[in-house]
Amino acid sequence: MDEARPLWATPLQFVFACISYAVGLGNVWRFPYLCQMYGGGDFLVPYVVMLTVEGVPLLYLELAVGQRMRQGSIGAWRTINPYLSGVGVASVVVSFFLSMYYNVINAWAFWYLFHSFQDPLPWSMCPLNGNRTGYDEECEKASSTQYFWYRKTLNISPSIQESGAVQWELALCLILAWLLVYLCILRGTESTGKMEQLANPKAWINAATQIFFSLGLGFGSLIAFASYNEPSNNCQKHAIIVSIINSSTSIFASVVAFSIYGFKATFNYESCLNKMILLLTNSFDLEDGFLTVSNLEEVKSYLASAYPSKYSEVFPQIKNCSLESELETAVQGTGLAFIVYTEAIKNMEASQLWAVLYFFMLLMLGVGSMLGNTAAILTPLTDSKVISSYLPKEAISGLVCFVSCAIGLVFTMEAGNYWFDIFNDYAATLPLLLIVLVEAAAVCYLYGLRRFESDLKAMTGHALNWYWKAMWGGVSPLLIISLFVFYLSDYIITGTLQYQAWDASQGQLVTKDYPPYALAIIGLLVASSTLCIPLGALGTFIVRHLKWGDTASVA
């Protein structure tokens, strides 16, 4: 063990660092979306099952590996078996992909935070058109919050093929976000701290991937954090604490999200009704107050039969207002964080205050996750004597942040949001499944479960009970293989991958097929990390074979 390795000041500091990394933006936007998509409270069944058989055991496994080996992901897996160095490299590659796009979310949070001090909030109403005779047509067809997000923030292009120019305001926000991350890194270890849906296989695989992403399994961040622990630290207890707090935060965030969904749906429904009442009253010269919510449908039927020609002229402007359809509208990711929540905030009292608090919270969640993610990249690099002998830790950190920021400028272009979705959807999903599968198999069948059990008992003084052995040795790997097979079969059945593009003429998202070069990049993202595992093993075999040949020739 490296006796000079820096350590956490206290075990509590380590726990807070893991919580800060695990509790992130996925808890705020992805978990509530999945609950809505897969039966509300019913989704908790597959989620809790996956948490029990995948999340907690594999979290404990990674913490134990990092604490035992006291190295970053590359060194830790190379110590377990020389042929596993590619597992650590794959984790670093996935973490690098994540760092390139994830900090863009913090840039968006900075952008909204700066605009939250305006009165009124800039997304609270549509801007006037060029002639100042009415509101902007695109904004009227969409909504003020959608317009501010897609047009003012992203200035989004109509398709991924039209890259457009870099949005320099967002680019400056991205640079600011990376400066914040770098300053935190410089302080080092001290600062990082419906029931039928149950039969739907997608509900189970989404529950599993949500846990993987939320807990940060397979990225190498947890191994990096645990490598700075005292060898006697009780990482089993900490794995359970982090898992419970992370899942509790997701459930709490869902309660808040569903409250906002209900508020938004009711507000939009009532606004729709009022617009229809005003439209019919003005079009048919009805007496003010005659048309109400209670008699709207009855009067519409009467007007359609009594004045068919005039009603047909007005009909294209008439909408079927439905509270149910508003409630069933599912929004995830950036749409939930920057459209749904902002629409609720704009209608609150003291909206500027709530906006500042909300986007400051998003920023803190994002930065906490980024620190853990960059630790997964920096720890293996600073552990490497080849690199650290030439460059100090500050220079390595600065170089990683600079390269990630430079590449991240792609996501500030007019088509940047489409590339953001590609990285978010494909850069880590399949690779994480493979990485975690190899990790579990390596500990149990290459390093040896009995040997690892002895190591844990020597470190913590506690024997490993049957639950951890059963999960690591059989249940978790078999379930990951099942998820892996289902994911591939679902992709084959689904066919061509598609994405949601913004249509300014309609003021809404439309579905389009990815062009061939985008599909090629998706394949490259998946392959570049997963191939590290077999290539790392092959490289080790070749090097060892060459050394053996040299030794034999000398003899």
N, C-alpha and C positions, 0 to 999 in steps of 0.2 A: 504494500500500500504506500501511496505517496504521503508521507507524514507532513510535508510542507503545504499540502493542499489547503486552501482557505475553507473555513467552516461557517455554517449558519451560527449566528450569535446564540439563538435558542431554538429548540424544536418548534416552538410556536411560530417563529419567523418563517421557518420552512413550510409549515402548514398554510400560513397566510399567502405565501408565494404561490403554492399549488392552487389554492382557492382563487387567487387573482388570475392565474393562468386559465383555470378550468371554467370559472364563471365569466362568460364573455357574451358577445353579441348573439351567438346561437341560442342562448337561453332566452333572450329577449324576443327574437323574431322567428327562429326556426321551430322551436318546440311548440309555441302556440299555434303556428300554422299546421303542424302535423296533427295536433289534437283536433283541430277543426276539420281536417281532411279525413281523418280516420275515426270518426264517431265520438269526438269529445272525450268524455271520461273513459270510454272503452279503450282508448289508446294507452291509458295508463297500465293496462294488463300486459301487453307485449313489452312496454317500456320497462316495467318493474322486473319482468322475467329476464329481459336482456341485461338489465342492470345487475341482476343477481348472478347470472351465469357467464356474463361477458365483462361488464364494466368493472365491478369491484375486484374480481379475481385478477384481471389483466392489469388493472391499476396497481394492485399490490405487487404483481410480478415485476413490473417496470421499476417501481420504487425500490424493490428488493435488489434487483440487478444493479441499479445505479449505486445504491448504498454499499453493496458488497464489492463491486469492482472499482468504485471510486474513480470512474472515468466517464467521458462523454459516450455517446452512442457507438461511435466507431471503435474506440478502444475497448469498451465494455464487451461488445459482441466478439471482437477479435480475441479477447482474453478467454471467453467461454469456449470458442473454437476458432482457430485461424481461418477456416473456410467461411466464417460468418461475417467477415469484415464488410462485405457488400450490404448486409442488413443495415448496419450503421450508416453507410454511404447513402442507401435508399432513403433512410429517415432524414438525413441532411438535405437531400435533393427535394423531397416533399416539403420540408420546412422552408427551403429557399423559395420554392414556388409559392407557398403560402405567404411568405413575407413580401413578395413582389406585389401581390394584389390586396392583401388584408389591410395594409396601412392606408390604402385609398379610402377605406371606410372612415378612418380617423380624419382624413382630409375633408371628406364630406361633412363630418361632424363639426370640424373647425369652421367650414363654410357656413353652415346653418347657425352655429353658435355666434359668429360675428354678425349675422343678419338678425339674430334674435333680439338685439338691442333697439331695433327700429320700431317706431310706433306710427301707423299700425304695422303688424308683421307683414313682410313682403309677400307671403303666400296666403294672406287672408282674403285677398280680393284680386280679380282679374285686372290687368292693365288696360288702358284705353287703346283703341286702334290708332293707326297712323293719322286718320282724319279727325280723331278725337270726337267722333260722332257716336261711339258705342264702345263696347268691350272687344278685346282681341278675339277673333273668331275661333282660333285653336283653343284658347282658354275656355271660352263659353261651351264648346263641345265636350271638353274634358272636365276639369274643375280647377280652381285656383291653386290647390296643392299639387295636383298632377302637373299643371303648367309650370309651376316654379321648379319642380323636380326635373322634368324632362327637358324643358326649354331653357330656363335660367341657370340651373345648376349644371346639368349634363350637356345642354345644347345638342341633344342626341341626333344622330343622323338617321335616315329612314331605313338603313340596312347595314349589315356588317361589312359589305363591300365598299361602302363610302366612308373611308377613314376620317376625313376631315382634318381640321387643324387641332393643335394642342390648345386646351382652354387654360390660359395662363393664370387666371385667378385660382383655379383648382390646382394647377401645378405648384403655385406658391404655397397653397395650403398643404400639399403633399410634402414639400420640402420642410415646412414647419413641423409636420407630424414626425418626419424622420429625425429632425433635430431634437425633438422632445424625447424620442426613443433613445437616441445616442447619448443625450445628457443623463438619462436614467441608467443606461448601461455603464457609463463611466464610474458611477458610484458603486458598481460591483454587486456582490452577493448581498450586501447589507441593505440594499434598497428594493430588491425584487420580491419582494415579498407578495256508437250504434253496435249492438252485439255482433251482427254479421260481419263487421269489419275485422273481428278476430280471426276469421277464416281467410282473410285477404293476405297473401304472402308479402305484399308490398308494405303493409302496416308493420310487419315484423322486421323486414330489412331496413325500413326507415327508422324504426326504434333502435336497431343496432347501430346504424350509421350515426344517428343523433348522439348516442352515448360515446361512440368512438371520437367524434369531432368535439363534443362538449368536454369530455375528460382529457382530451389531447393524447389518446393512445396511439402509439406508432410513430409519433413525430420526433421522439428523442428528447423532448423537453423535460419530461418527468425523470428520465434517467439522468439528465444533466443536473436537475435540481437535487435529486437524491444523492448524487456523487459528492455533494458538499456536506453531507450529514456525518455525524459521529457514527462509527460502526455499530454502536449499541442502540441506536435510535429505533423506537418501536414503529416501524413503517407500516405494519399491519393495521394498527390503530389509526394511523394517519390516513391510510387508504380509505378506510371506512368513513372517517370524518369528512374527508374531501368529497367522497361520493354522495353522502347524505346532504351536505350543504349545497352541492352543485344541483342535485335533483330537486331539492326543496326550492331553490331559487327559480328553476325552470317552472315548477308548478305555480309558485307565487306570481311569476311573470305572466303566466297564462291567465290567471284570474284577472290581472290588470288588463291584459290584452283583450279578453272577452268582454270586459266592462266597456272598453273603448270601442270594440266592435259594435256592441249594443247601442252605445251613444251615437256612433257614426251612422249606423243603419237607421235608427229612429230619426235622427236629424235629416238625413237624405230623403227618407220616406215622407216626412212632413213637408220638406222643401219641395219635393216633387208634386205632392198634392196641392200645395199653395200655387205652384206655377200653373198647373192644369186648371185650377179654379179661376185664376186671373186670365188665362188664355181664353177659356170658354165665355167668361163674363164679358170680356172686351169684344170677342168675335161675334157674339150673338146679342150684344147690348142688353144683357140681363141686369136686373136690379142688384145693386150692391147688397151682399148678405143673403141673397136668395140661394146661391149655390154654396153648399157646405160639404164637409167631408162625408157626412152621413148620407147625403142624397146625391153624391157625385155620380156614381155608376147609373143610378136611375135617370138622372137628367141627361147623361150622355146617350143613353138608349133612346130617350125621347127626342133629343136633337137630331140623332142619326136618322130617325124615321120621319120626323116632321120637316127637316131641312136637309135632305140627302145631298144636294149639290154643294151647298155651302159647307156642310160637315166634311165632305170629301176633300175640300180645299184645305181645311184645318187639320184633317186627320194625320198627315205626316208629322205634325208638331206635337201630337198627343202621345204621351207615354203611359204605359201601364205601370202604375206605381205599386210596388209590392214590397212589403216589409220582409217577407220570407226570402225573396231573391237577394235583398240587400244583406241579410244575415248569412246567406249561403256563399257570398262572395269571399273566396279565400285569397289572402295576400300573404306572401312570404318575403323574407329577405329585405332588400332595400325598399320595396314597396310598403312593407309594414312599418319600417323604422322611419322613413322619410315622407310617406304620403298619409297613411292611416293615422298615425300618432299626431302628425302636424295638423291634420284636419280637426282632430279633437281639441288640440291645444288652442287653435285659433278662435274657438268658440267659448273658451274659458275666461273667467274673470282674471285680470292681471296676467294676460296671456304671455307677455314678454318674460315675466318671472318664471313661469312654468317652462317656457321654451328654453331659457338659459339653463335651468336646472336639468331638463331632460337631455339636452345635447352635451352638457358637461358630464352627465352620467354616462352617455354613450362613449364619450371620449375616454373616460377613465376605464371603462370596461375594455375598450379596444386597445388602449396602451398596455393594460395589464396582460392581455393575451399576447400582444406583440413582444413584450419583454421575455415571456416564456418561450415564444417561438424563436426569437433571435438567440436565446441561450442554447437552444438545440443546435444552432449553426456554429456559434462561437466556441462553445465548450470543446467539441472535438478539434477545432482548429487551434485553440490555445493549448490544448493537451499535446498536440503534435510538436515534438521537439524540432522537427525539420522547419516548420513554419515559425514557431515562437522564438527560435534562435536568431532569425533574421528580422522579425517585426515584433514590436511590443504589443501588448494586448489592446492598447488604445488605438494603435494603427490598424490592427486586424478588424476591430469593431467598426472603425470609421470607414474602412474599405468595404466591408459587407453592407453597411448602411448606404454608402454612396452608390454602389452597384445596384442594390435593390431599388433605391429611389430613382436612379436613371432609367432602369427598365420599367419601373412603375409609371413613368410619364406616359407610356402607351395607354394606360387606363384613364388618362385625362383628356384623350382625344374625343372627337365627336362620336366615334364608334367604340370608345373605350368601355362603355358599360356592357356591350355585347361580349367583349373579350374578358371582362371581369366575370361574367356569368360562366364562360367556358372554363376559366381557371377554378372558379368556385365549385362547379359541378363535376369536373373530371380530373383535376390535377391530383386529388388525394383519395377519392373514393375507393377505387379498385386497389391502388397501391397500399393503402392503409390495411385493407383486409389481408393482403398477402404478407405485409411486414409483420403484423401482429400474429398471424398464423405461424410464420417461421419462428418468431420469438418464443411462442409457447412450446412449439415442437423442439426447439433447440435446447431450452432449459430442461425439459423433461426427458428427452431421448438422446441428446448429444452430451450435454454437461452431466445429466443424470439427476433424476428427481431426488434420490436418496442423498446424493452429494450436496445438492442445493439445500435440502432440508437440514443437513448437518451444518451448513454455512449459516443458515438463518438461526438455528438454535445456538450456535456459538456467538452470533452477533447480539441477539435479543434475549437469549435465555429461555425462550418459549419453543415448545415443540410444534411442528406444523400439523394441524388437525386434518381430518379426512376431507372436509369441504374443499380446501384449497388444492389438495392432491387430485381430487376427482375433477375439479374444474380445469386445472392446468393440464392434467394428463389425458383427458378424454372429452368431456362435455364441451368446453370452449373451442378447442380445435375443430371438432366435428361440426359444431354449429357454424363456425366461420366458413368451413368448406361448403356447407349447404347454402349459406348466403352468397358465397362466391359463385356457385353454380347457378343459383337463381338469378343473380345480377346479370351474368353473361347470357343466359337463356332469354331473359326479359329484353335485353338489348337486341338480340337476334330477332325476336318476335316483333318488337316495336318497329324495326326497320330504320329508315332515315331519321337522323337526329334533327330536331327542330329547335327554334328559339323564338322569343317574343320580341318583335320589332315595333317601334313607336311610329304610328301613322298620324302625321300632323293634320291631314285633311279630315280624318274621322275623329281625332282627339282620343284615340284608344290604341291598345296594343293589338297587333295582328301576328298570326303564326306564319313563320317562313322556314324553309329548309336551309340548313347550313350549306354553304358552298364547299366544293371539294377541298380547297386549301385549308378551310377551317377544320374539316374532318381530319385532314392530315395532321394538323397541329394538335388536335385532341388525341390522336393516336400517339403522337410524339410525346405528349405530356405523360401519358400512361406508361409508355414503354421506357422512357428515360429514367424513371425511378425503379420500376419493377425489374428491369434488366440488370440493375446494379447488383442484385442478389446472386444470380448465376454467374455474371461476369466476374464478380469479386471472388467467388469460389474458384472459377477457372484460372484467374490470375494468380491466386495463391498456389494452386496446383502446379502451374507452369514454373513459378519462381522456385518452389520447393524441388521440383524435378530437375531444374537447371543446377541448383545448389548441390543436389545429390549426385548429379553427373560430374560436377567439378570435383567433389570430394572423392568420388570413385576413381577419377582419372589421376588425381594426385597420389592416391594410395597405390 
